[in-house]
Amino acid sequence: MKKLEIHIALREARRTHEMTQVALAKSLGIRQSAISMFESGRHDALSQEKIVAMAEMLEVDLTSLRLGKRGPTGPTVLKYCPIDGCPSNIPYVVRGDIVFMPTLSRATAGQSTICRFCSEIMLDACPNTDCGTELNGGAFCEACRQPYVTVTSSPVGQPAEWADEERGRILELRGMFELISEAPAKENRS
């Protein structure tokens, strides 16, 4: 008899307990996105300690389960979405200019990573082709001062007001995205 993979067993146990990803994440002291990634088969999204704690909470015997792959192999780097309209990039006004602070994600180096919000290919270095310095955080490349995310359209109204409204819109979009990602999969009915 083939052993069931751990992420599938724990997902089904969570659903049997009628627990949302958000509630489970809160009780484990982790982010909902980590639960979502784990339940999708990314076993590297959670530490072994958190997997054991989750199994105990959901009353799952780990000895009868198969761990499967631990996710992508190889070194990881920070990546960001280069699109100014993407909800992963938060607008601010600095000295009267709009600046976007990208949300950084850790992903496997050398492999394409797709933004979970807008499906754009994420970057791991300065967008200035003459620079190409590895991403170091913040809104600007430390080497050449190029912004990681370039403003492509002029905002309507005052920049500070526009940035405030845009941040509100982003919070609303992110909230809707989290609700969608935690919704239980609908069962197929024949």
MARBA-3410 file (N, C-alpha, C, O; in Angstrom, 1 decimal):
190
0.8,-1.2,0.0,0.0,0.0,0.0,0.9,1.2,0.0,1.8,1.4,0.8 ~ 0.6,2.2,-0.9,1.4,3.4,-1.0,1.1,4.3,0.1,-0.1,4.5,0.5 ~ 2.1,4.9,0.7,1.9,5.9,1.7,1.4,7.2,1.2,1.9,7.7,0.1 ~ 0.5,7.9,1.9,0.0,9.2,1.5,1.1,10.3,1.8,1.7,10.2,2.9 ~ 1.2,11.2,0.9,2.2,12.3,1.2,1.7,13.2,2.3,0.5,13.4,2.5
2.6,13.7,3.1,2.3,14.4,4.4,1.5,15.6,4.1,0.5,15.9,4.9 ~ 1.8,16.4,3.1,1.1,17.7,2.9,-0.4,17.4,2.5,-1.3,18.2,2.9 ~ -0.7,16.3,1.8,-2.1,16.0,1.5,-2.8,15.5,2.7,-4.0,15.9,3.0 ~ -2.2,14.7,3.5,-2.8,14.2,4.7,-3.1,15.3,5.7,-4.2,15.3,6.3 ~ -2.2,16.2,5.9,-2.4,17.3,6.8,-3.5,18.3,6.3,-4.2,18.9,7.0
-3.5,18.5,5.0,-4.5,19.4,4.4,-5.9,18.8,4.6,-6.8,19.5,5.0 ~ -6.0,17.5,4.4,-7.3,16.8,4.6,-7.7,16.8,6.0,-8.9,17.0,6.4 ~ -6.8,16.7,6.9,-7.0,16.7,8.4,-7.5,18.1,8.8,-8.4,18.2,9.6 ~ -6.9,19.1,8.2,-7.3,20.5,8.6,-8.7,20.7,8.1,-9.5,21.3,8.9 ~ -9.1,20.2,6.9,-10.4,20.4,6.4,-11.4,19.6,7.3,-12.5,20.0,7.5
-11.0,18.4,7.7,-11.9,17.5,8.5,-12.2,18.2,9.8,-13.3,18.1,10.4 ~ -11.2,18.9,10.4,-11.4,19.7,11.6,-12.1,21.0,11.4,-12.2,21.8,12.3 ~ -12.5,21.3,10.1,-13.1,22.5,9.7,-12.4,23.7,10.2,-12.9,24.7,10.7 ~ -11.0,23.7,9.9,-10.2,24.8,10.3,-9.6,25.4,9.0,-9.3,24.8,8.1 ~ -9.6,26.8,9.0,-9.1,27.5,7.9,-7.6,27.5,8.0,-7.0,27.3,9.0
-6.9,27.9,6.9,-5.5,28.0,6.9,-5.1,29.2,7.8,-4.1,29.1,8.5 ~ -5.9,30.2,7.8,-5.6,31.4,8.7,-5.6,30.9,10.2,-4.7,31.3,10.9 ~ -6.6,30.2,10.6,-6.8,29.8,11.9,-5.6,28.8,12.3,-5.1,28.9,13.4 ~ -5.3,27.9,11.5,-4.2,27.0,11.7,-2.9,27.7,11.8,-2.1,27.5,12.8 ~ -2.6,28.6,10.9,-1.4,29.4,10.9,-1.3,30.2,12.2,-0.2,30.3,12.8
-2.4,30.8,12.6,-2.4,31.6,13.9,-2.1,30.8,15.1,-1.3,31.2,15.9 ~ -2.6,29.6,15.1,-2.4,28.7,16.3,-0.9,28.2,16.3,-0.4,27.8,17.3 ~ -0.3,28.1,15.1,1.1,27.6,15.0,2.1,28.8,15.1,3.3,28.6,15.2 ~ 1.6,30.0,15.0,2.5,31.2,15.1,3.2,31.4,13.8,4.4,31.9,13.8 ~ 2.6,31.1,12.7,3.2,31.3,11.4,2.3,32.0,10.4,1.1,32.3,10.8
2.7,32.3,9.2,1.9,33.0,8.2,1.0,32.0,7.5,1.4,30.8,7.2 ~ -0.2,32.5,7.1,-1.1,31.7,6.3,-0.4,31.2,5.0,-0.7,30.1,4.5 ~ 0.4,32.1,4.4,1.0,31.7,3.1,1.9,30.5,3.2,2.1,29.8,2.3 ~ 2.5,30.3,4.4,3.4,29.2,4.6,2.5,27.9,4.6,3.0,26.9,4.1 ~ 1.3,28.0,5.2,0.4,26.8,5.2,0.0,26.5,3.8,0.0,25.4,3.4
-0.3,27.6,3.1,-0.8,27.4,1.7,0.3,26.7,0.8,0.1,25.8,0.1 ~ 1.6,27.2,0.9,2.7,26.7,0.2,2.9,25.2,0.6,3.1,24.3,-0.3 ~ 2.9,24.9,1.9,3.1,23.6,2.4,2.0,22.6,1.8,2.3,21.5,1.3 ~ 0.7,23.1,1.9,-0.4,22.2,1.4,-0.3,22.0,-0.1,-0.9,21.1,-0.7 ~ 0.4,22.9,-0.8,0.6,22.7,-2.3,1.8,21.8,-2.6,2.0,21.6,-3.8
2.4,21.3,-1.6,3.5,20.4,-1.8,4.9,20.9,-1.6,5.9,20.2,-1.8 ~ 5.0,22.2,-1.2,6.3,22.8,-0.9,6.7,22.5,0.6,6.4,23.4,1.5 ~ 7.2,21.4,0.8,7.5,21.0,2.2,8.6,21.8,2.9,8.7,21.9,4.1 ~ 9.3,22.5,2.1,10.4,23.4,2.6,9.8,24.7,3.2,10.5,25.5,3.8 ~ 8.4,24.9,3.0,7.8,26.1,3.5,7.6,26.1,5.0,7.5,27.2,5.6
7.7,24.9,5.6,7.6,24.8,7.1,8.8,24.0,7.6,9.3,23.1,7.0 ~ 9.2,24.4,8.8,10.3,23.7,9.5,9.7,22.3,9.9,8.5,22.1,10.1 ~ 10.6,21.4,10.2,10.2,20.1,10.7,9.4,20.2,12.0,8.4,19.5,12.2 ~ 9.9,21.1,12.8,9.2,21.4,14.1,7.7,21.8,13.9,6.9,21.4,14.6 ~ 7.5,22.7,12.9,6.1,23.2,12.7,5.3,22.1,12.0,4.1,22.0,12.3
5.9,21.2,11.2,5.1,20.1,10.6,4.7,19.2,11.7,3.5,18.7,11.7 ~ 5.6,18.9,12.7,5.2,18.0,13.8,4.1,18.6,14.6,3.2,17.9,15.1 ~ 4.3,19.9,14.9,3.3,20.6,15.7,1.9,20.6,15.0,0.9,20.4,15.7 ~ 1.9,20.8,13.7,0.7,20.8,13.0,0.0,19.4,13.0,-1.2,19.3,13.2 ~ 0.9,18.4,12.8,0.3,17.0,12.9,-0.3,16.7,14.3,-1.3,16.1,14.3
0.4,17.1,15.3,-0.1,16.9,16.7,-1.5,17.6,16.8,-2.4,17.0,17.4 ~ -1.5,18.9,16.4,-2.7,19.6,16.5,-3.9,19.0,15.7,-5.0,19.0,16.2 ~ -3.6,18.5,14.6,-4.6,17.9,13.7,-4.8,16.4,13.9,-5.6,15.7,13.2 ~ -4.1,15.8,14.9,-4.2,14.4,15.3,-3.9,13.5,14.1,-4.6,12.6,13.8 ~ -2.8,13.8,13.5,-2.3,12.9,12.4,-1.0,12.2,12.8,-0.1,12.8,13.3
-1.0,10.9,12.6,0.2,10.0,12.9,1.2,10.2,11.7,0.9,9.7,10.6 ~ 2.3,10.8,12.0,3.3,11.0,10.9,4.0,9.7,10.5,4.5,9.7,9.4 ~ 4.0,8.7,11.3,4.7,7.5,10.9,4.1,6.8,9.7,4.8,6.0,9.0 ~ 2.9,7.0,9.4,2.2,6.4,8.3,2.3,7.2,7.0,1.7,6.9,6.0 ~ 3.0,8.3,7.0,3.0,9.3,5.9,4.4,9.3,5.3,5.4,9.0,5.9
4.4,9.8,4.0,5.7,10.0,3.2,5.9,11.5,3.1,5.0,12.2,2.8 ~ 7.2,11.9,3.4,7.5,13.3,3.4,7.5,13.8,2.0,7.1,15.0,1.7 ~ 8.0,13.1,1.0,8.1,13.6,-0.4,9.3,14.6,-0.5,10.2,14.6,0.3 ~ 9.3,15.3,-1.6,10.4,16.3,-1.8,10.3,17.5,-0.9,9.2,17.9,-0.5 ~ 11.4,18.0,-0.6,11.5,19.2,0.3,11.4,20.5,-0.5,11.8,21.6,0.0
11.0,20.5,-1.7,10.9,21.7,-2.5,12.1,21.9,-3.5,12.8,21.0,-3.6 ~ 12.2,23.1,-4.0,13.3,23.4,-5.0,14.6,23.2,-4.3,14.8,23.5,-3.2 ~ 15.5,22.8,-5.2,16.9,22.6,-4.7,17.8,23.7,-5.2,17.4,24.4,-6.2 ~ 18.9,23.9,-4.6,19.8,25.0,-5.0,19.7,26.2,-4.1,18.8,26.3,-3.3 ~ 20.6,27.1,-4.4,20.6,28.4,-3.6,19.4,29.2,-3.8,18.8,29.2,-4.9
19.0,30.0,-2.8,17.9,30.9,-3.0,18.4,32.3,-3.0,19.4,32.6,-2.4 ~ 17.6,33.2,-3.6,17.9,34.6,-3.7,16.6,35.4,-3.4,15.5,34.8,-3.4 ~ 16.7,36.7,-3.1,15.5,37.5,-3.0,15.1,37.9,-4.4,15.9,38.2,-5.2 ~ 13.8,38.0,-4.6,13.2,38.4,-5.8,12.1,39.4,-5.6,11.5,39.4,-4.5 ~ 11.7,40.2,-6.6,10.6,41.1,-6.5,9.9,41.3,-7.9,10.5,40.9,-8.9
8.7,41.8,-7.8,7.9,42.0,-9.0,8.3,43.4,-9.5,8.2,44.4,-8.7 ~ 8.6,43.6,-10.8,9.0,44.9,-11.3,7.8,45.8,-11.8,8.1,46.9,-12.3 ~ 6.6,45.3,-11.6,5.4,46.1,-12.1,4.9,47.1,-11.1,4.6,46.7,-10.0 ~ 4.8,48.3,-11.5,4.4,49.4,-10.5,2.9,49.2,-10.1,2.6,49.7,-9.0 ~ 2.1,48.6,-10.9,0.7,48.5,-10.6,0.4,47.2,-9.8,-0.8,46.9,-9.5
1.4,46.4,-9.5,1.2,45.1,-8.8,1.0,45.4,-7.3,1.7,46.2,-6.7 ~ 0.0,44.7,-6.7,-0.2,44.8,-5.3,1.0,44.4,-4.4,1.0,44.7,-3.2 ~ 2.0,43.8,-5.0,3.2,43.5,-4.2,4.1,44.7,-4.0,5.0,44.6,-3.1 ~ 3.9,45.7,-4.7,4.7,46.9,-4.6,3.9,48.1,-3.9,2.9,48.5,-4.4 ~ 4.4,48.6,-2.8,3.7,49.6,-2.0,4.3,51.0,-2.4,5.5,51.2,-2.3
3.4,51.9,-2.8,3.9,53.2,-3.2,4.0,54.2,-1.9,3.2,54.1,-1.0 ~ 5.0,55.0,-2.0,5.3,56.0,-1.0,5.7,57.3,-1.7,6.1,57.2,-2.9 ~ 5.6,58.4,-1.1,6.1,59.7,-1.7,7.3,60.1,-0.9,7.3,60.3,0.3 ~ 8.4,60.3,-1.6,9.7,60.8,-1.0,10.1,62.0,-1.8,10.4,62.0,-3.0 ~ 10.2,63.1,-1.0,10.6,64.4,-1.7,9.7,64.7,-2.9,10.2,65.3,-3.8
8.4,64.4,-2.8,7.5,64.8,-3.8,7.4,63.8,-5.0,6.6,63.9,-5.9 ~ 8.3,62.7,-4.9,8.3,61.7,-6.0,7.7,60.4,-5.5,7.9,60.1,-4.3 ~ 7.0,59.7,-6.3,6.5,58.4,-6.0,7.6,57.4,-6.1,8.3,57.3,-7.0 ~ 7.7,56.6,-5.0,8.7,55.5,-4.9,7.9,54.2,-4.5,7.0,54.3,-3.7 ~ 8.3,53.1,-5.1,7.6,51.8,-4.8,8.6,51.0,-3.9,9.7,50.8,-4.3
8.1,50.5,-2.8,8.8,49.5,-2.0,8.4,48.1,-2.4,7.2,47.8,-2.0 ~ 9.2,47.4,-3.0,8.8,46.0,-3.5,8.7,45.1,-2.3,9.5,45.2,-1.3 ~ 7.8,44.1,-2.3,7.7,43.0,-1.4,8.7,42.0,-1.9,8.6,41.5,-3.0 ~ 9.6,41.6,-1.0,10.7,40.6,-1.4,10.3,39.2,-1.1,9.7,39.0,0.0 ~ 10.6,38.3,-2.0,10.3,36.9,-1.8,11.6,36.1,-2.0,12.4,36.4,-2.8
11.7,35.0,-1.2,12.9,34.2,-1.4,12.5,33.1,-2.3,11.4,32.4,-2.2 ~ 13.3,32.8,-3.4,13.0,31.8,-4.4,14.3,31.2,-4.9,15.4,31.8,-4.6 ~ 14.2,30.1,-5.6,15.4,29.4,-6.1,16.1,30.3,-7.2,15.5,30.8,-8.1 ~ 17.4,30.4,-7.0,18.2,31.2,-8.0,18.2,30.5,-9.3,18.3,29.2,-9.4 ~ 18.2,31.2,-10.4,18.4,30.7,-11.7,17.1,30.1,-12.3,17.2,29.6,-13.4
16.0,30.1,-11.6,14.7,29.6,-12.1,13.7,30.7,-12.2,13.8,31.6,-11.3 ~ 12.9,30.7,-13.2,11.8,31.7,-13.3,10.9,31.6,-12.1,10.5,30.5,-11.7 ~ 10.5,32.7,-11.5,9.6,32.8,-10.4,8.5,33.8,-10.9,8.8,34.9,-11.3 ~ 7.2,33.4,-10.7,6.1,34.2,-11.2,5.5,34.9,-10.0,5.3,34.2,-8.9 ~ 5.2,36.1,-10.1,4.6,36.9,-9.0,3.2,36.3,-8.7,2.4,36.1,-9.7
2.9,36.1,-7.5,1.6,35.5,-7.1,0.4,36.4,-7.3,-0.7,36.0,-7.3 ~ 0.7,37.7,-7.4,-0.4,38.7,-7.6,-0.7,39.0,-9.0,-1.8,39.1,-9.4 ~ 0.4,39.2,-9.9,0.1,39.7,-11.2,0.7,38.7,-12.3,0.5,39.0,-13.5 ~ 1.3,37.7,-11.9,1.9,36.7,-12.8,3.1,37.2,-13.7,3.4,36.5,-14.7 ~ 3.7,38.3,-13.3,4.8,38.8,-14.0,6.1,38.0,-13.5,6.1,37.5,-12.4
7.1,37.8,-14.3,8.3,37.2,-13.9,9.0,38.1,-13.0,9.3,39.3,-13.3 ~ 9.4,37.6,-11.8,10.1,38.3,-10.8,11.6,38.5,-11.1,12.2,37.6,-11.8 ~ 12.2,39.5,-10.6,13.6,39.8,-10.9,14.4,39.6,-9.6,13.8,39.7,-8.5 ~ 15.7,39.3,-9.7,16.5,39.1,-8.5,17.7,40.1,-8.5,18.7,39.9,-7.7 ~ 17.7,41.1,-9.4,18.8,42.0,-9.5,18.3,43.4,-9.9,17.2,43.5,-10.3
19.2,44.3,-9.9,18.9,45.7,-10.3,18.4,45.6,-11.8,19.0,44.9,-12.6 ~ 17.3,46.4,-12.1,16.8,46.3,-13.5,17.7,47.1,-14.5,17.5,47.0,-15.7 ~ 18.7,47.9,-14.0,19.6,48.6,-14.8,20.6,47.6,-15.4,21.4,47.0,-14.7 ~ 20.5,47.3,-16.7,21.3,46.3,-17.4,22.8,46.6,-17.3,23.6,45.7,-17.4 ~ 23.2,47.9,-17.1,24.6,48.2,-17.0,25.1,47.9,-15.6,26.3,47.8,-15.3
24.2,47.7,-14.6,24.5,47.5,-13.2,24.4,46.0,-12.9,25.3,45.3,-12.7 ~ 23.1,45.5,-12.8,22.8,44.1,-12.5,23.2,43.6,-11.1,23.3,42.4,-10.9 ~ 23.4,44.6,-10.2,23.8,44.2,-8.8,22.7,43.4,-8.2,21.5,43.6,-8.4 ~ 23.1,42.3,-7.4,22.1,41.5,-6.7,21.2,42.3,-5.8,21.6,43.3,-5.2 ~ 19.9,41.9,-5.8,18.9,42.6,-5.0,19.4,42.6,-3.5,19.8,41.6,-3.0
19.3,43.8,-2.9,19.7,43.9,-1.5,18.6,44.4,-0.5,18.9,44.7,0.6 ~ 17.4,44.6,-1.0,16.4,45.1,-0.2,16.2,46.6,-0.4,17.0,47.2,-1.2 ~ 15.2,47.2,0.2,14.9,48.6,0.0,14.2,48.9,-1.4,13.8,47.9,-2.0 ~ 14.2,50.1,-1.7,13.5,50.5,-2.9,14.4,50.8,-4.1,14.0,50.9,-5.2 ~ 15.7,51.0,-3.8,16.7,51.4,-4.8,17.9,50.5,-4.7,18.3,49.9,-3.7
18.6,50.3,-5.9,19.8,49.6,-5.9,20.9,50.3,-5.2,21.1,51.5,-5.4 ~ 21.6,49.7,-4.3,22.7,50.3,-3.5,23.8,50.8,-4.4,24.5,51.8,-4.1 ~ 24.1,50.1,-5.5,25.2,50.4,-6.4,24.9,51.6,-7.3,25.8,52.5,-7.4 ~ 23.8,51.6,-8.0,23.6,52.6,-9.0,22.4,53.6,-8.7,22.2,54.5,-9.4 ~ 21.7,53.3,-7.6,20.6,54.1,-7.1,19.3,54.0,-8.0,18.4,54.9,-7.9
19.3,53.1,-9.0,18.1,52.9,-9.8,17.0,52.3,-9.0,17.2,51.4,-8.1 ~ 15.8,52.9,-9.1,14.7,52.3,-8.4,14.4,50.9,-8.9,14.5,50.6,-10.1 ~ 14.1,49.9,-8.0,13.7,48.6,-8.5,12.4,48.6,-9.3,12.3,47.8,-10.3 ~ 11.5,49.4,-8.9,10.2,49.5,-9.5,10.1,50.9,-10.1,10.1,51.8,-9.3 ~ 9.9,51.0,-11.4,9.8,52.3,-12.1,8.3,52.7,-12.2,7.5,51.9,-12.6
8.0,54.0,-12.0,6.7,54.5,-12.2,6.5,54.6,-13.7,7.2,55.3,-14.3 ~ 5.4,54.0,-14.2,5.2,54.0,-15.6,4.0,54.9,-16.0,3.9,55.3,-17.2 ~ 3.2,55.3,-15.0,2.1,56.2,-15.3,2.0,57.2,-14.3,2.2,57.0,-13.1 ~ 1.6,58.4,-14.7,1.4,59.5,-13.7,0.1,59.4,-12.9,-0.9,59.1,-13.5 ~ 0.2,59.5,-11.6,-1.0,59.4,-10.8,-1.9,60.6,-11.0,-1.4,61.7,-11.3
-3.2,60.4,-10.8,-4.1,61.5,-10.9,-4.2,62.2,-9.5,-4.3,61.5,-8.5 ~ -4.1,63.5,-9.4,-4.1,64.3,-8.2,-2.7,64.4,-7.6,-1.7,64.2,-8.3 ~ -2.7,64.7,-6.3,-1.4,64.9,-5.6,-0.8,63.6,-5.3,-1.5,62.6,-5.0 ~ 0.6,63.5,-5.5,1.2,62.2,-5.3,1.0,61.6,-3.9,0.8,60.4,-3.8 ~ 1.0,62.4,-2.8,0.8,61.8,-1.5,-0.7,61.3,-1.3,-0.8,60.2,-0.8
-1.6,62.0,-1.8,-3.0,61.5,-1.8,-3.2,60.2,-2.6,-3.8,59.3,-2.2 ~ -2.6,60.2,-3.8,-2.6,59.1,-4.7,-2.0,57.9,-4.0,-2.6,56.8,-4.0 ~ -0.8,58.1,-3.4,-0.1,56.9,-2.7,-1.0,56.4,-1.5,-1.0,55.2,-1.3 ~ -1.6,57.3,-0.8,-2.5,56.8,0.3,-3.6,56.0,-0.2,-3.9,54.9,0.3 ~ -4.3,56.5,-1.3,-5.4,55.7,-1.9,-4.9,54.4,-2.4,-5.6,53.4,-2.3
-3.8,54.4,-3.1,-3.2,53.2,-3.7,-2.9,52.1,-2.6,-3.1,51.0,-2.8 ~ -2.3,52.6,-1.5,-2.0,51.7,-0.4,-3.3,51.0,0.2,-3.3,49.8,0.5 ~ -4.4,51.8,0.3,-5.7,51.3,0.7,-6.2,50.3,-0.3,-6.7,49.2,0.2 ~ -6.0,50.5,-1.6,-6.5,49.6,-2.6,-5.7,48.3,-2.5,-6.2,47.2,-2.6 ~ -4.4,48.4,-2.3,-3.5,47.3,-2.2,-3.9,46.4,-1.0,-3.9,45.2,-1.1
-4.1,47.0,0.2,-4.5,46.3,1.4,-5.8,45.5,1.1,-6.0,44.4,1.5 ~ -6.8,46.2,0.4,-8.0,45.5,0.1,-7.8,44.3,-0.9,-8.4,43.2,-0.7 ~ -7.0,44.5,-1.9,-6.7,43.4,-2.9,-6.0,42.3,-2.2,-6.3,41.1,-2.4 ~ -5.0,42.6,-1.3,-4.3,41.5,-0.6,-5.2,40.7,0.3,-5.1,39.5,0.4 ~ -6.2,41.4,1.0,-7.2,40.8,1.8,-8.0,39.8,1.0,-8.3,38.7,1.4
-8.5,40.3,-0.2,-9.3,39.4,-1.1,-8.5,38.2,-1.5,-9.0,37.1,-1.6 ~ -7.2,38.5,-1.9,-6.3,37.4,-2.3,-6.2,36.3,-1.2,-6.2,35.1,-1.5 ~ -6.0,36.8,0.0,-5.8,35.8,1.1,-7.1,35.0,1.3,-7.1,33.8,1.6 ~ -8.3,35.6,1.2,-9.5,34.9,1.3,-9.7,33.9,0.2,-10.1,32.8,0.5 ~ -9.3,34.2,-1.0,-9.4,33.3,-2.1,-8.5,32.1,-1.9,-8.8,31.0,-2.2
-7.2,32.4,-1.5,-6.2,31.4,-1.4,-6.5,30.4,-0.2,-6.0,29.3,-0.2 ~ -7.3,30.8,0.8,-7.7,29.9,1.9,-9.0,29.2,1.7,-9.3,28.3,2.4 ~ -9.7,29.6,0.6,-11.0,28.9,0.4,-10.8,27.4,0.1,-9.9,27.1,-0.7 ~ -11.6,26.5,0.7,-11.4,25.1,0.5,-11.7,24.8,-1.0,-12.6,25.3,-1.6 ~ -11.0,23.8,-1.5,-11.2,23.4,-2.9,-12.6,22.7,-2.9,-13.0,21.9,-2.0
-13.3,23.0,-4.0,-14.7,22.4,-4.1,-14.5,21.0,-4.6,-13.7,20.7,-5.4 ~ -15.4,20.1,-4.0,-15.3,18.7,-4.4,-15.9,18.5,-5.8,-16.9,19.2,-6.1 ~ -15.3,17.6,-6.5,-15.9,17.3,-7.8,-17.1,16.3,-7.6,-17.0,15.4,-6.9 ~ -18.2,16.7,-8.2,-19.4,15.8,-8.1,-19.7,15.2,-9.4,-19.7,15.9,-10.5 ~ -19.9,13.9,-9.4,-20.2,13.2,-10.7,-21.7,13.2,-10.9,-22.1,12.7,-12.0
END
